[in-house]
Amino acid sequence: MADLVVAALFAIGALFTLLAAVGVVRMPDLFIRMSCSTKAATLGVLACVLGAAVHFDDAGVAARALAGAFFLLVTAPVAAQVIGRAAYLLGVPLWRGTAADALRDRYDRARGTLR
């Protein structure tokens, strides 16, 4: 039974990691690429880490896997936000189909602050 759970977790992880890679290639601008890669890759890696924790059936491995998963969940969104803010500040163009730019009138590019 545990082998089926491990196989399912690794299959889910591989699928979401593949979807993240496809999203990076297919999406039209940096901000959308970051969004899909951060969400899908994080979910894919989490599923693989949980699959490894179940596979080894050891409390030490499970604790390290959960610590790694927690670290990933905490750092990935923060890193994506910092990269996105830096890209916006540098003037990376938005996709022409972007419906709204909420920071256009509120962001002072000279000082790098919100008004």
NORPE-V607178 format. One record per backbone hydrogen bond with DSSP energy under -0.5 kcal/mol. CO is the residue of the C=O (numbers start at 1). NH is the residue of the N-H. Records with the same first field share a line. If there is no record, write none. Layout:
BEGIN
CO = NH ; NH
END
This chain:
BEGIN
1 = 5
2 = 6
3 = 7
4 = 8
5 = 9
6 = 10
7 = 11
8 = 12
9 = 13
10 = 14
11 = 15
12 = 16
13 = 17
14 = 18
15 = 19
16 = 20
17 = 21
18 = 22
19 = 23
20 = 24
21 = 25
22 = 26
23 = 27
29 = 33
30 = 34
31 = 35
32 = 36
33 = 37
34 = 38
35 = 39
36 = 40
37 = 41
38 = 42
39 = 43
40 = 44
41 = 45
42 = 46
43 = 47
44 = 48
45 = 49
46 = 50
47 = 51
48 = 52
49 = 53
50 = 54
51 = 55
52 = 56
53 = 57 ; 58
58 = 62
59 = 63
60 = 64
61 = 65
62 = 66
63 = 67
64 = 68
65 = 69
66 = 70
67 = 71
68 = 72
69 = 73
70 = 74
71 = 75
72 = 76
74 = 78
75 = 79
76 = 80
77 = 81
78 = 82
79 = 83
80 = 84
81 = 85
82 = 86
83 = 87
84 = 88
85 = 89
86 = 90
87 = 91 ; 92
88 = 91
95 = 98
100 = 102
101 = 104
103 = 106 ; 107
106 = 108 ; 115
107 = 109
108 = 112 ; 113
113 = 108
END
